Amino acid sequence: MPNGGYVAENGISLCASCHEKAEAFHRGDPVPPGFAPAELYALVDSSAEDARAASERLGD
């Protein structure tokens, strides 16, 4: 994220085990079902585009 991902549009609370599953995407590992970025963003009614735009606004 341009100014960090510390925006509501990029936020979801996960337990340690689920956080590891979500991080698989960034490691280039196979992502377990339900843990792809688009799936997680959908759970919080957001998207990568929304999160990026919100992060960019932090710099204003």
Secondary structure as UniProt FT lines:
FT   TURN            2..3
FT   HELIX           8..10
FT   HELIX           16..27
FT   TURN            33..34
FT   HELIX           37..43
FT   TURN            44..45
FT   HELIX           48..57
FT   TURN            58..59
//
